Amino acid sequence: MIGARTDAWLYRGLAGRRRRAARQWPDGMRWLETAAGPVRVRDTGGDRPPVVFAPDGPCTVEHYDVLVALLRDDFRVVVFDLPGFGFSAPGRSYGHGLAEGGRVVTAVLEALDLPPATLALSCVNGFYAMAAARLAPERVARVVLCQTPDLAAMKKWAARTIPSPIETPLIGQLLNYFSRRRLARIWLRMAVADEARQPAFLATADGTLRQGGCYCLAGVVQGMLNTRDDDALLQVPASVPVTLVWGRSDRTHRRTDPQSLRAHCPHLEVVTFDDAGHLPDLEAPERYAALLRDRPAAS
């Protein structure tokens, strides 16, 4: 757990910046206590069907402003930063493993006392949504993922895309921390298909990092590399509908088959957004919002 302890120690030094930033948060945004530590949550409230997002770092809650505005008339929208990302500082024992991430998702559902919710998570966070559906199927109405292939394919993608030193505990954490703003810029230029839209994504991510935000890429890479490809928590119950939205203009996933996710979800539906990259929910928010309205939840 040296990696987890290192991240916790490094980002503890930025706690003052995060507290100062929190004074400017709008209504509906707060820290929520969980067993993994406090996580930042934005909650529109109300009694509409809930949809829950957890941004794929270095994206944060702020990147979802447009999507929240599009969805809030039809859904109770919840967006939260997972531990180690955005304004959710990592705990000393949080290793970003599959079960740990799944328990954080279920903890948010429980703490907000939500009725069965749509879990709308992306990339590696999609595995945490799948684990949550396995751990607490009574709290999950459906799962909508973006850019989440099966775990074996994701590991191959990581080997091609992420610098290998990031995989080494301690070394990876130190490299990640001291180059976090540069890594965020590099990644978002690769991830967002439309070059004209990249500056807005970059500015929002960099603003969060300058205010003490977290980007524990090394932690999540290390945590998921240690997960077995056949872990039972990856098998989503057949009673929970699963939709995968796949951005076909994602330069980093040219060699990845989205259909591979059927290894974990045989009942999978795949929807492609041809002009979107790695972040189809954020790059095509109107189309994505329409998809959420059109896809029925489990009955």
DARATA-V585517 format. One record per pair of residues at least 12 apart in sequence whose C-alpha atoms are under 10 Angstrom apart, sorted by the first residue. I is the first residue (numbers start at 1). J is the second residue. If there is no record, write none. Layout:
[[I/J] [I/J]]
This chain:
[[1/92] [1/93] [1/94] [1/95] [1/169] [1/170] [1/219] [2/92] [2/93] [2/95] [2/169] [2/170] [2/173] [3/92] [3/93] [3/94] [3/95] [3/168] [3/169] [3/170] [3/171] [3/172] [3/173] [3/174] [3/216] [3/218] [3/219] [3/222] [3/223] [4/84] [4/90] [4/91] [4/92] [4/93] [4/94] [4/95] [4/96] [4/169] [4/170] [4/173] [4/216] [4/218] [4/219] [4/220] [4/222] [4/223] [5/90] [5/91] [5/92] [5/93] [5/94] [5/95] [5/170] [5/173] [6/90] [6/91] [6/92] [6/169] [6/170] [6/171] [6/172] [6/173] [6/174] [6/177] [6/219] [7/84] [7/89] [7/90] [7/91] [7/92] [7/94] [7/95] [7/170] [7/172] [7/173] [7/174] [7/176] [7/177] [7/214] [7/215] [7/216] [7/218] [7/219] [8/84] [8/89] [8/90] [8/91] [8/92] [8/93] [8/94] [8/216] [9/89] [9/90] [9/91] [9/92] [10/89] [10/90] [10/173] [10/174] [10/177] [10/178] [10/214] [11/84] [11/88] [11/89] [11/90] [11/91] [11/177] [11/212] [11/213] [11/214] [11/215] [11/216] [12/89] [12/90] [12/91] [12/212] [13/212] [14/89] [14/209] [14/210] [14/211] [14/212] [14/213] [14/214] [15/87] [15/89] [15/211] [15/212] [15/213] [16/211] [16/212] [17/87] [17/209] [17/210] [17/211] [17/212] [17/213] [18/86] [18/87] [18/88] [18/89] [18/208] [18/209] [18/210] [18/211] [18/212] [18/213] [18/214] [19/87] [19/211] [19/212] [20/211] [20/212] [21/87] [21/208] [21/211] [21/212] [21/213] [22/40] [22/87] [22/211] [25/42] [26/42] [27/42] [27/43] [27/44] [28/41] [28/42] [28/43] [28/44] [28/45] [28/78] [29/41] [29/42] [29/43] [29/44] [29/61] [29/78] [29/79] [29/80] [30/42] [30/43] [30/80] [31/80] [31/81] [31/87] [31/88] [32/80] [32/88] [32/107] [32/108] [32/111] [32/112] [33/107] [33/108] [33/111] [34/83] [34/103] [34/104] [34/105] [34/106] [34/107] [34/108] [34/110] [34/111] [35/91] [35/94] [35/100] [35/103] [35/104] [35/107] [36/82] [36/83] [36/88] [36/89] [36/90] [36/91] [36/92] [36/93] [36/94] [36/95] [36/96] [36/100] [36/101] [36/103] [36/104] [36/107] [37/82] [37/83] [37/84] [37/88] [37/89] [37/90] [37/91] [37/92] [37/93] [37/94] [37/104] [38/81] [38/82] [38/83] [38/87] [38/88] [38/89] [38/90] [38/91] [39/80] [39/81] [39/82] [39/83] [39/84] [39/85] [39/86] [39/87] [39/88] [39/89] [39/90] [39/104] [39/108] [40/60] [40/61] [40/79] [40/80] [40/81] [40/82] [40/83] [40/85] [40/86] [40/87] [40/88] [40/89] [41/53] [41/54] [41/61] [41/78] [41/79] [41/80] [41/81] [41/82] [41/87] [41/88] [41/108] [41/112] [42/61] [42/62] [42/64] [42/68] [42/77] [42/78] [42/79] [42/80] [42/81] [43/68] [43/72] [43/76] [43/77] [43/78] [43/79] [43/80] [43/112] [44/68] [44/69] [44/71] [44/72] [44/73] [44/75] [44/76] [44/77] [44/78] [44/79] [45/72] [45/75] [45/76] [45/77] [45/78] [45/112] [45/114] [46/72] [46/73] [46/75] [46/76] [46/77] [47/74] [47/75] [47/76] [47/114] [47/115] [48/72] [48/73] [48/74] [48/75] [48/76] [48/77] [48/115] [49/74] [49/75] [49/76] [49/77] [49/114] [49/115] [49/116] [49/117] [49/118] [49/141] [49/297] [50/72] [50/74] [50/75] [50/76] [50/77] [50/78] [50/109] [50/114] [50/115] [50/116] [50/117] [50/118] [50/119] [50/140] [50/141] [51/68] [51/71] [51/72] [51/74] [51/75] [51/76] [51/77] [51/78] [51/79] [51/114] [51/116] [51/117] [51/118] [51/119] [51/120] [51/140] [51/141] [51/142] [51/143] [51/144] [51/292] [52/75] [52/76] [52/77] [52/78] [52/79] [52/80] [52/105] [52/108] [52/109] [52/114] [52/117] [52/118] [52/119] [52/120] [52/121] [52/129] [52/143] [52/144] [53/68] [53/77] [53/78] [53/79] [53/80] [53/81] [53/82] [53/105] [53/118] [53/119] [53/120] [53/121] [53/122] [53/125] [53/129] [53/144] [53/145] [54/78] [54/79] [54/80] [54/81] [54/82] [54/85] [54/105] [54/119] [54/120] [54/121] [54/122] [54/125] [54/126] [54/128] [54/129] [55/79] [55/80] [55/81] [55/82] [55/85] [55/86] [55/120] [55/121] [55/122] [55/123] [55/125] [55/279] [55/282] [56/81] [56/82] [56/85] [56/86] [56/121] [56/122] [56/123] [56/124] [56/125] [56/126] [56/146] [56/278] [56/279] [57/81] [57/82] [57/84] [57/85] [57/86] [57/122] [57/123] [57/124] [57/125] [57/184] [57/187] [57/188] [57/205] [57/214] [57/215] [57/216] [57/217] [58/85] [58/86] [58/180] [58/181] [58/183] [58/184] [58/185] [58/187] [58/188] [58/201] [58/202] [58/204] [58/205] [58/206] [58/208] [58/209] [58/213] [58/214] [58/215] [58/216] [58/217] [59/81] [59/85] [59/86] [59/184] [59/188] [59/201] [59/202] [59/204] [59/205] [59/206] [59/208] [59/215] [59/279] [59/282] [60/79] [60/80] [60/81] [60/82] [60/85] [60/86] [60/87] [60/88] [60/201] [60/204] [60/205] [60/208] [60/209] [60/213] [60/214] [60/215] [61/78] [61/79] [61/80] [61/81] [61/85] [61/86] [61/87] [61/204] [61/205] [61/208] [62/79] [62/86] [62/201] [62/204] [62/205] [62/207] [62/208] [63/79] [63/200] [63/201] [63/204] [63/205] [63/282] [64/79] [64/281] [64/282] [64/285] [65/79] [65/282] [66/282] [66/285] [66/286] [67/281] [67/282] [67/284] [67/285] [67/286] [67/288] [67/289] [68/285] [68/289] [69/289] [70/285] [70/286] [70/288] [70/289] [70/290] [71/285] [71/286] [71/288] [71/289] [71/290] [71/292] [71/293] [74/289] [74/292] [74/293] [75/117] [75/118] [75/292] [75/293] [76/114] [76/117] [77/117] [77/118] [78/108] [78/109] [78/112] [78/114] [78/117] [78/119] [78/120] [79/120] [79/121] [80/105] [80/108] [81/214] [82/96] [82/101] [82/104] [82/105] [82/125] [82/214] [83/95] [83/96] [83/101] [83/104] [83/214] [83/215] [83/216] [83/220] [84/96] [84/213] [84/214] [84/215] [84/216] [84/217] [84/218] [84/219] [84/220] [85/208] [85/209] [85/213] [85/214] [85/215] [85/216] [85/217] [85/220] [86/205] [86/208] [86/209] [86/211] [86/212] [86/213] [86/214] [86/215] [86/216] [87/208] [87/209] [87/211] [87/212] [87/213] [87/214] [87/215] [88/213] [88/214] [88/215] [89/212] [89/213] [89/214] [89/215] [89/216] [90/214] [90/215] [90/216] [90/219] [94/219] [94/220] [94/223] [95/219] [95/220] [95/221] [95/222] [95/223] [95/224] [96/125] [96/128] [96/216] [96/217] [96/218] [96/219] [96/220] [96/221] [96/222] [96/223] [96/224] [96/226] [97/127] [97/128] [97/219] [97/220] [97/221] [97/222] [97/223] [97/224] [97/225] [97/226] [97/227] [98/124] [98/125] [98/127] [98/128] [98/129] [98/130] [98/131] [98/132] [98/220] [98/223] [98/224] [98/225] [98/226] [98/227] [98/228] [98/231] [98/233] [98/234] [99/127] [99/128] [99/131] [99/132] [99/135] [99/227] [99/231] [99/233] [99/234] [100/128] [100/131] [100/132] [100/223] [101/125] [101/126] [101/127] [101/128] [101/129] [101/130] [101/131] [101/132] [101/220] [101/223] [102/125] [102/126] [102/127] [102/128] [102/129] [102/130] [102/131] [102/132] [102/133] [102/134] [102/135] [102/136] [102/233] [103/128] [103/129] [103/131] [103/132] [103/135] [103/136] [104/128] [104/129] [104/132] [105/119] [105/125] [105/128] [105/129] [105/130] [105/131] [105/132] [105/133] [105/135] [105/136] [106/128] [106/129] [106/131] [106/132] [106/133] [106/135] [106/136] [106/137] [106/139] [106/140] [107/132] [109/132] [109/136] [109/139] [109/140] [110/136] [110/139] [113/139] [114/139] [114/140] [115/138] [115/139] [115/140] [115/141] [116/136] [116/137] [116/138] [116/139] [116/140] [116/141] [116/142] [116/297] [116/298] [117/137] [117/138] [117/139] [117/140] [117/141] [117/142] [117/143] [117/297] [117/298] [118/139] [118/140] [118/141] [118/142] [118/143] [118/144] [118/240] [118/241] [118/242] [118/292] [118/296] [118/297] [118/298] [119/132] [119/133] [119/139] [119/140] [119/141] [119/142] [119/143] [119/144] [119/145] [119/242] [120/142] [120/143] [120/144] [120/145] [120/146] [120/242] [120/243] [120/244] [120/281] [120/292] [121/143] [121/144] [121/145] [121/146] [121/147] [121/148] [121/244] [121/281] [122/144] [122/145] [122/146] [122/147] [122/148] [122/244] [122/245] [122/246] [122/278] [122/279] [122/280] [122/281] [123/145] [123/146] [123/147] [123/148] [123/149] [123/154] [123/278] [123/279] [124/145] [124/146] [124/147] [124/148] [124/149] [124/150] [124/151] [124/154] [124/155] [124/220] [124/221] [124/224] [125/145] [125/146] [125/147] [125/148] [125/220] [126/143] [126/144] [126/145] [126/146] [126/147] [126/148] [126/149] [126/150] [126/234] [126/244] [127/145] [127/148] [127/149] [127/150] [127/151] [127/224] [127/233] [127/234] [127/235] [127/236] [127/264] [128/233] [128/234] [129/142] [129/143] [129/144] [129/145] [129/233] [129/234] [129/236] [130/142] [130/143] [130/144] [130/145] [130/233] [130/234] [130/235] [130/236] [130/237] [130/240] [130/242] [130/264] [130/265] [131/231] [131/232] [131/233] [131/234] [131/235] [131/236] [132/233] [132/234] [132/236] [133/233] [133/234] [133/235] [133/236] [133/237] [133/239] [133/240] [134/232] [134/233] [134/234] [134/235] [134/236] [134/237] [134/240] [135/233] [135/236] [135/237] [137/236] [137/237] [137/239] [137/240] [138/240] [140/239] [140/240] [140/241] [140/297] [140/298] [141/239] [141/240] [141/241] [141/242] [141/296] [141/297] [141/298] [141/299] [142/236] [142/239] [142/240] [142/241] [142/242] [142/243] [142/295] [142/296] [142/297] [142/298] [142/299] [143/236] [143/240] [143/241] [143/242] [143/243] [143/244] [143/268] [143/297] [143/298] [144/241] [144/242] [144/243] [144/244] [144/245] [144/268] [144/269] [144/270] [144/291] [144/292] [144/295] [145/242] [145/243] [145/244] [145/245] [145/246] [145/270] [145/280] [145/281] [146/243] [146/244] [146/245] [146/246] [146/247] [146/258] [146/270] [146/271] [146/272] [146/278] [146/279] [146/280] [146/281] [147/244] [147/245] [147/246] [147/247] [147/248] [147/250] [147/253] [147/256] [147/257] [147/258] [147/261] [147/277] [147/278] [147/279] [147/280] [148/244] [148/245] [148/246] [148/256] [148/257] [148/258] [148/259] [148/260] [148/261] [148/278] [149/244] [149/246] [149/253] [149/256] [149/257] [149/258] [149/259] [149/260] [149/261] [149/262] [149/263] [149/264] [150/229] [150/230] [150/234] [150/256] [150/257] [150/258] [150/259] [150/260] [150/261] [150/262] [150/263] [150/264] [150/265] [151/224] [151/225] [151/227] [151/228] [151/229] [151/230] [151/231] [151/234] [151/260] [151/261] [151/263] [151/264] [152/225] [152/227] [152/228] [152/229] [152/230] [152/260] [152/261] [152/263] [153/229] [153/253] [153/255] [153/256] [153/257] [153/258] [153/260] [153/261] [154/224] [154/225] [154/229] [154/253] [154/256] [154/260] [154/261] [155/221] [155/224] [155/225] [155/227] [155/229] [156/255] [156/256] [157/252] [157/253] [157/254] [157/255] [157/256] [158/221] [158/225] [158/252] [159/221] [160/252] [160/253] [160/255] [161/187] [161/190] [161/252] [161/253] [162/183] [162/187] [162/217] [162/218] [162/221] [163/218] [164/218] [165/218] [166/217] [166/218] [166/219] [166/220] [166/221] [166/222] [167/217] [167/218] [167/219] [167/220] [167/221] [167/222] [167/223] [167/225] [168/218] [168/219] [168/221] [168/222] [169/218] [169/219] [169/222] [169/223] [170/218] [170/219] [171/218] [172/216] [172/217] [172/218] [172/219] [172/221] [172/222] [173/215] [173/216] [173/217] [173/218] [173/219] [173/222] [174/218] [175/218] [176/215] [176/216] [176/217] [176/218] [176/219] [177/214] [177/215] [177/216] [177/217] [177/218] [179/215] [180/206] [180/209] [180/213] [180/214] [180/215] [180/216] [180/217] [181/202] [181/205] [181/206] [181/207] [181/208] [181/209] [181/210] [181/214] [181/215] [182/206] [183/215] [183/217] [184/201] [184/202] [184/205] [184/206] [184/209] [184/215] [184/217] [185/198] [185/199] [185/201] [185/202] [185/203] [185/205] [185/206] [186/202] [187/202] [187/252] [188/201] [188/202] [188/205] [188/278] [188/279] [189/201] [189/202] [190/250] [190/251] [190/252] [190/277] [190/278] [191/247] [191/249] [191/250] [191/251] [191/252] [191/253] [191/276] [191/277] [191/278] [191/279] [191/280] [191/283] [192/247] [192/249] [192/250] [192/251] [192/276] [192/277] [192/278] [192/279] [192/280] [192/282] [192/283] [193/247] [193/248] [193/249] [193/250] [193/251] [193/275] [193/276] [193/277] [193/278] [193/279] [193/280] [193/283] [194/249] [194/275] [194/276] [194/277] [194/283] [197/283] [198/283] [201/282] [201/283] [229/263] [229/264] [230/263] [230/264] [231/264] [232/264] [233/264] [234/261] [234/263] [234/264] [234/265] [235/262] [235/263] [235/264] [235/265] [235/266] [236/264] [236/265] [236/266] [236/267] [236/268] [237/264] [237/265] [237/266] [237/267] [238/265] [238/266] [238/267] [238/268] [238/298] [239/267] [239/297] [239/298] [239/299] [240/265] [240/267] [240/268] [240/297] [240/298] [240/299] [241/265] [241/267] [241/268] [241/269] [241/295] [241/296] [241/297] [241/298] [241/299] [242/262] [242/265] [242/266] [242/267] [242/268] [242/269] [242/270] [242/295] [242/297] [242/298] [243/265] [243/267] [243/268] [243/269] [243/270] [243/271] [243/291] [243/292] [243/295] [244/258] [244/259] [244/261] [244/268] [244/269] [244/270] [244/271] [244/272] [245/258] [245/269] [245/270] [245/271] [245/272] [245/273] [245/276] [245/279] [245/280] [245/281] [245/288] [245/291] [246/258] [246/259] [246/270] [246/271] [246/272] [246/273] [246/274] [246/276] [246/277] [246/278] [246/279] [246/280] [246/281] [247/271] [247/272] [247/273] [247/274] [247/275] [247/276] [247/277] [247/278] [247/279] [247/280] [247/281] [247/283] [247/284] [248/272] [248/273] [248/274] [248/275] [248/276] [248/277] [248/278] [248/280] [249/272] [249/273] [249/274] [249/275] [249/276] [249/277] [249/278] [249/279] [249/280] [250/274] [250/275] [250/276] [250/277] [250/278] [250/279] [250/280] [251/277] [251/278] [252/277] [252/278] [253/277] [253/278] [258/270] [258/271] [258/272] [271/291] [273/287] [273/288]]
